[in-house]
C-alpha cells in the first residue's frame, strides 16, 4: 500500500536572509525516524509542471510514501488539469504559508483555497494548514481605516479562521527544528497516514470478501418484477430556516413593546399573518368585515395596540416603510412569554407540548400558564371554528401553517420586493427570501463584501456627523437610531459602535427625541452608562446653581 501527500504553498520567510531555507516537507522527510530510503526528483508523472517536486520514501517499514511538493501556486493558473489530478489522488493535503508574507496568504485565502475546495468536491480528505516562521514585525495598528492594515504579518487568528472555514487542522511551526517538525507536525501527519492506511485496508478487505462471494456457486435467483422508481428529495429545512430568521432578526418589520415602552422582540409581518387572522387584522391585511368572527376581533383589541405614527402606508405598488411597526402588548403576563410564543410560531406552530413546558418553567404558576396558553389558542383560532387543547395538539395547526404562506405568494400584500422579468412584475417578501435562500440573504446584506468601500462610507458618515453643531443635531430630521440599526444590519461594527458613543456623548439632545425609545435594552444601558454629561455632574451643577442663587451667598465686591 501507499500514502500520497500533496503539499501546496511556499513556507519560505520573505524577511529571512537565508535563501537556502529548507522546505517543510523535505525537513520532515530528513528528520522523521519513521522515514527511510528517501528519493527526490522532478515529477515524471507531471512533467508538464516543472515546479512540482516528487519525493518517494518508505514509512512504517514497507509502506510507500509519495510526496508532491508544489511551492508555487501558479500551477492552478497555468495547469488546472494537473493540479486537479494531484488533489484527486491525494490521501492528505498540506497547505503551507509564511507568517511574514501577508500578500501570499491573501492570495491563498481569496483565490486558491476555493479552488482546492472545488477540486475536493466534498471528499473527506484531511487537510493540514501550516503557518511557518516567527513573526518579525511589531504589533500592528488595529484601526480599520489605517493603511498599516496591509502588514506583512499573518496573525494566529487569521490562520485559525481560515482553517475553521476549510474544516482543516491548523498548526503553527515557529521554526523547522526537531521539535516542531518531528514531534508536532510529524505527529499530526503520521496520525492521518495511519487513518488513511486503516481506511484502505478496510476497503481492500471488503473488496476481497466481495470477490470471494462472487466466486461461490449461487442458487438460481427468481427475478422480481420491476418496480417503479421512488424519488427521494432532500429533507426540508423550512421550519429551521424560519426559526433562524427570528433568531437573527434580519428584515424585521414589527417590533413588540411592553406597556412601559421597553422593546421585547422583533418579528416579521408576513410570518405572523400567515398563521393568525389576529395579526391580519392588526396589520390591515384583512378588515373586520372580512373575518365575521367577534372572538378574533376581541383578541386583537385586548392583546395588542399598534402605535399611531408607527409607519405611514406605502403608495400602491411600492414596498412598505423599512421602519418596524411598533406594537404594544397590553397583557404583561403574555408579554413576558412572547419570545417563547414567537419561537413556537416560527418553528412550525405544532410543537404545542414544548411551548406548554417552556411557559410553565418561565411562569411557575398554573393559572398564569393556562391564561397564556388560552391567549395563544385564541391567536391561532380559525374564523368560525372552536379552538380547544385537542385542536392544538392535533395536526390541524401544522397543516394550516405549512400551507398558509401560499396565501402571500405572487400577491402585493405585505410584499417589499418586486422582481421585474421581461416586463412582468413578481412581488415577493424579503424576509422569506432571506430565510430560504443563501444567495438572496447575501444580496440583501452587503453581498459584495467590499471592505475598503465600507470603511470609506463609515468615515464619511462619521465626519459629517462630527461637523454638525449641537443646534443642527437637535433640529435635524436624520434618525441616528435608524442609522445605528442599519449599521448593525450590514455588519458595520465600527460605525455602530461609534454611533452608540455619539448618542451617549450628545445624551441631552438625543434623549429628547422620539427615536430614543427605539433603542434596545442593551443599547439603552450602554448609552446610560457612557452618557455625557453624567447624572452626577448634572446633580452637582444643580446644587451649585442653587447655592449661587440662594441668600447665603453674597458677592463680596458688591
Secondary structure by P-SEA (a helix, b strand, c coil): cbbbbbbbcccccccccccccccaaaaaaacccccccccccccccccccccbbbbbbcccccbbbbbbbbcccccccccaaaaaaaaaaccbbbbbbbcccaaaaaaaacccaaaaaaaacccbbbbbbbbccccccccccccccccccccccccaaaaaaaaaaacbbbbbbccccccccccaaaaaaaaaaaaaaaaaaaaaaaaaaaaaaaacccccccccccccbbbbccccaaaaaaaaaaaacccccbbbbcccccccccccaaaaaaccaaaaaaaccccccccccaaaaaaaaaccccccccccccccccccccccbbbbbccaaaaaaaaaaaaaaaacccaaaaaaaaaaaaaccaaaaaaaaaaaaaaaccccccccccccccaaaaaaaaccccccccccccccbbbbcccbbbbbbaaaaaaccaaaaaaacccccaaaaaaaaaaaaaaaaaaccaaaaacccccaaaaaaaaaaacaaaaaaaaaaaaaaaaaaaaaccccccccaaaaaaaaaaccccaaaaaaaaaaaaaaaccccccccc
